[in-house]
Amino acid sequence: MNKMLIPALCYKEEMLKKFAAEMYSDKYFLYMGYAHAHTLPNLDDSDHNYRWAIVDKDPESDNPDDMILIGYLAYRIYSDTNSVENFGLYAFDNTPKDSCLGTDVRDKLIELINTYHRVSWRMIGGNPIQHAYDWVVKKYNGNVVQLHDVTKDLQGNYRDEFIYEIINPER
């Protein structure tokens, strides 16, 4: 299957509309990491920042070239420490069940793990992606740190934060 990660600038306007439509949701809270966060992602070009639109074949179209925007992936490469941090991953509500989102994100994460010395990211507790992150960290002998009561969600409940880290000693 072809990779479905396209530079986010190619889908900037559509992506900003999709984020804006979800910015007051619990899902957007999990993405931002704190309640009442209404800042849209920066989709401009800048050195060391990689921002991808995740697209997939439109399941309602017979044309294989018709694509729909289903998600967003971003990260920053720190060349001075040979590390990757500041991940952002978001799946929009129109994501088909059998989409390429999980596969493409996993493949990109594995590529980064194999290329850089250190890959780390954070996640707010209660995020449904946690099982996948736990699997990746276990597979690559990484570390997970759980910080307790780090933020409050939109309902005022405290949430934990998890810090994931994978070190590639060969890089």
Residue, then its C-alpha position, 0 to 999 in steps of 0.5 A: m500500500n502507498k503511504m498516505l502521509i502528505p505534507a499538511l500544507c497541502y491540506k491546510e485549509e481543510m485541516l484547520k476547518k476539521f480541527a475547528a469543528e472539534m476544538y471544544s470536544d473531549k477528543y481535542f482535550l486529549y490532543m492538546g493536553y489541557a482543558h479549554a485549549h482552543t488554539l489550532p495547530n500551526l500548519d505553517d512551514s518551519d525547519h525541523n517540524y514535520r506536519w503530515a496530513i493523513v489521507d485515505k481512499d474515499p470509501e464512497s468513491d469508485n475513483p481510486d484517486d479520490m482521497i479524504l483527510i482522516g488525520y494529522l501527525a506532527y513531530r519535531i526533530y532535534s538534530d543536536t540531540n538526534s532525537v524526535e519529540n513534540f508529537g501530535l496525532y489526531a484522527f478526525d471523526n470521518t476516519p473509516k474503520d479499515s483506514c490506513l491511519g494506524t498502519d501509516v502512523r506505526d510505520k512512521l514511528i518505527e522509521l523514526i525509532n530506527t533513524y534517531h537515537r531517542v524518540s519520546w512523546r506524551m499522552i494524557g490518560g484515558n486516550p484510546i491510543q494508549h494500548a498501541y503506545d504501550w505495545v510500541v514501547k514494550k516492543y522496543n524496550g522503551n520506558v514509560v513514566q506515569l505522572h499523576d493528576v497532571t491536568k483537569d479534563l473538561q469535566g473537572n476530573y484529574r488526568d494522569e500524563f504518560i511520558y513514553e521514551i525509546i532509545n536506539p543505542e545504535r544511533 
